[in-house]
Amino acid sequence: MKLQERVTLFQNRLEQVIAQSGLNRSKFATSISVDRSTLSQLLSVANVRLPRADTIASIAEVHQISIDWLLGLTQQGTLATQMVEEAFDVDDFADTIFDKHLQWHREATGYKIRYVPTTLPDLLKTEAVAEYEFNRYGSGKVNQSVRDNQLLLLQQRHPGSELETCTTIQSLRLFANGQGIWKDLGVAERKAQLQRMIELNQELYPGFRWYLFDGKETYSSSFTIFGPLRATLFIGNLYAVVNSIEHIRKLTARFDDLIRMAIVHPHEIQVTLESLTKECK
C-alpha cells in the first residue's frame, strides 16, 4: 500500500474510533494526550504523514484498538470485529446490493477500484439496458439501478477517481450482435448503448480504464475490489463480501493477471467500440 493510501485509511479508521467513542473531537484529543489542533491536522485531507508512534500507541491503548488495524495492516481488531463480524459474508443480491454498493464506493474514495462486471460496466449503462437487465426484480429495483448507475458516473467524474474494469471481448461482441442474454434487446437500444460507451469512455479516460481479455484464454467470475477495504464476488442471486486483507490481495493479483492478458487496452477501446457499432444488427 502506498503511503498516501495508508494515511487515508488511517484517517478513515480514526474517524470510526472517534465516532465509536461518543466523544467530540476536543474531548477525544484530550483522551489521547494531544491538543485539538494536532487531531485536526491528523484528519486533514492535506495531511500526508502518519502520526508519531506514541500517538498511535495512545489511541490503541485508550480506546482498545489494534495498532495493526489502525495502520491498515489487518482487518482484525476490537472495532473491526464489531463492524465486520466475519471475514467472509454471503447475502441476497436482490434485497441488499442496491443499498450497499454505493456506500462501498463512497468508502473507497481515494483508492483504486477494480471491477469485473457481470455484463457491462454499470456506470456506462443506458436506462434502456438497465431496465432490460433488472426488470425481473420489479420496477422499483429498475429505478434504483438507473439512479445508482447515474450516481456512480457522477462519482467517477470527481477528480482523483480511479476505476479499472476488465471484461471479455466475446461478451461485448455478444451484446453488439444481440446474442445470448441480449437476444431480446433491440438494435436501436444496443447501438445507443455502444454510442454512450464511446462517449463516456472518451470523457472519463484515464481515470476510467477498460481492458478486454480473451474469454477463450481465461475465465473470471464477476468481482469488485474496493481498494484495501473489501471485495465482493457475485454468484448468481447471492454475493459474497470479503474483508480479509489476504484474500483482497489475492483477488487484486488475479485482476492484475487479467490486465496482463488483455488483448485490448484502454487507449484502444474506442476503436473496438466503434467497430462493434458498425457490426451491430
N, C-alpha and C positions, 0 to 999 in steps of 0.2 A: 504494500500500500504506500502511495506517495505521501510525503509529509503533510501537504495541504489536505489530502483526503483524511489523514489521521486526525489532524486538527479539527476538521469539520465534524468528524464522527465523535471526537471527544466533546465538542461543544453540544452536539445533539444529546449525548448521554448525560452531560452535566445539567442541561435543561430538564431532562427527565428526573434527575436526582432532586433538583430544586422543587419541581412540581410535586414529587412524591413526599418531600419533607413537609410540605404545607407552610413553609416559611416564606416571607417576602425576601427580596434579594439582599436588603440590608442585614436582616437577621441571619440569613444563610451565610453571608460573608463573615459575620461575626463568629458563627459556629465553627468555621474552618480557619479562623485566625487570620483573615485578610480583610482589607478595607473594601468598601463598596466599589471604589474606582478600579481596584485590581480585578474584582469579579466582573465588572462591566467590560474591562479590557479583554479578559479571557473569552467572553462571549461575543465580542465584536466581530463582525464579518470581515473587518480589516486585519484581524489578528492572524499571524502566520506562524506562531510559535506555540508549543505545548507549555504548560505551566512548570514551575520548578518541582523537583521531586518531592520536597517537603509539603508543598501544597496538594499534590496528588495524594500523598500518603494521608494527609489530614482529612481530605474528602472521603477517602476509603474508610478510614478508622471511625470517624464521627458518624457517618451515615451508613456504615456496614455494607459497603460496595466493594466488589472485587476490583483491584487495580488493573488487572488484565482486561476486565470488561470495560472499564473507563477508557483505556487506551486502544480498544478495538482489537485486542489480541485474542479475545474469546467472546462467545455469545453467552457464556455462563457467568452467573453472579447473582447475588441476592435479588437485586432489582430485575435483572434479566429473567430470572426464574419466575418472578411474579408476572412479568409482561408476556413471556412466551413459555408456556408450561412444558412444551415438548420441542425437540429439535426437528421433528417431522410431524406435520399435522395434515389431515385429509378432511376436506369439506365438500359440500354440494355446490356445484358450479352455478346452477340457476339461481339459488337462493342468496348467495353471498358475494359472488365475484364482482358485481357491479358496484357494490358499496365499498369494497376493499381495494380494488385495482387503482383508483385514483389516489387513494390515501398512500399506497405504497410508492406510487410515482412521486408524490409530493415529498415523502420522507427521504427519497433517494436524490433529491435536488442537490446538485453539485457533484454527483457521482455519474460514472458512465453506466447506462442501462443497456443490456444486451438482450436480444429478443429474437426467438424463433417462433413466428406466428403459426397458428393452425391453418390459416388460409392466406389472407393479405394483411399487411401491416395496418393495425386499427386506425391510426391517425390519418391514413391516406384514403380511407373508405368513403364513398359517397353514401348519401342517405338510402338510395335505392339498394345498394349492396348490403348495407347494414340491415335493412328491413328484410331482404331476401334471406340472410343468414339467421336472423334472430326471431322471425315470425312464429317459430314453433314454441317460443316462450311466452307469446302474447304481446299485445300492443304496448303494454307498459314497459316490458323489457326492451322492445324495439326502440321506443322513445328514449329510454335511459342509455341504450347503446349509442344512439346517434349523439346524444348530449355528451356522453363521456368521450367519444371519439373527437368531438369538437374541442373539449377541454384539454385532451392530450395534445392536440395540434397547437392550441394556444400556449401550452407549457413548452412545447418543442421550439416555438418561436422566441422564447425567452433567451436572451444572451447567455451563453455558457452551457446550455442544454446539450447533452451528447447522447445519441442513441444509435446503436448499431443493430442491424437486423439481417438475418440470413434466411433465405427460402430456396427451394429447388427451382431451377429453370423450367422443369416439367410442370410444376404446379401453376406457374404463370402462363405457360402455353395452354394448359387445360382451361384456364379462365378465359383467355383470349378467344379460344375456339368454341367456348360454350360446351365443354365436355365434362364428364364426371359429375360432381355435385352442382356444376353450373349449367347443366343442360336446359333448365327451365328459365334461365335469366336471359332476357332479350339482347339482341345485338346492340341496340341503342344504349342500353344500360351498361353493357360491357365496354363499349367504346368511350362512353362518358367517364367510366372508372379509369380506364387506361390514360385518358387525357388528363384527368385530375392527378394521377400519379406522376405523370410527366411534369406537370406544372409545380406540384408541391415538392417533388424531388429536386427540381431546379432551384426552388426558393430556399429549401432547408439545408441543402448541402453546403458545407461539410459537417454541420452539426448532426445531420441525419445521414447515415451511410448505409447503403443497401447492397448486400452481396448475394449473388446467386451461385449455388453449387449444383453439381450433377447428382440427381437422385439415384442414378444407376451406380454411382461410385460409393455413396454413403447414405445413411439414413439418420434422421433426427426427429424425435418427437418434439412437441411444442413446449418451450420453456422460456421464462423471463428471469434475468438476473438483475436485481435492483442494487447495483454496487455491492458493497460488502455486507449489506443488511439482511437480505433474504433472497431466495429464488423460489419460483413457482413452476410446477410441472403440470401440464394439462393432460388428463387421462379420461377422455370421454366426458361424461356428466360429472366427473369429480376433478378436483385439482388438489395437488399436494404442495404444502408450503414447507420449504427447507430453511432452517435457521442456523444450522451448523456451519461454521466457517470452513471446516474441512470439506464439506460437501459443496458449498458455494464455490470453493476454489476448483474442485473437480469439474463442476459444470462450466466454470469460466474457461478452464483448459479445453473442454470439449468445444465450446464456442470458438475458441481460437483455432482449433483444428478445422472447423467449418470454414473459417476465413482463409486459412492456408490452402484449402482445397477449392476455393471459389474459382469459377470459370468466367464469371462476370463481376467486375469490381465497380465500386461506386461511381467512378468517373466514366464508366462505360454503360451504366444502367439506362441513361437517356436513349441511346441508340437502340438498345434492346427493346425498350417500351415502344418506341416509335415504329420499329419493325413489326412488333406484335399487333399494333394498332392497324397496320395495313393488312395483316393476315386475318383480323377479326371478322367473323362471318356467322 
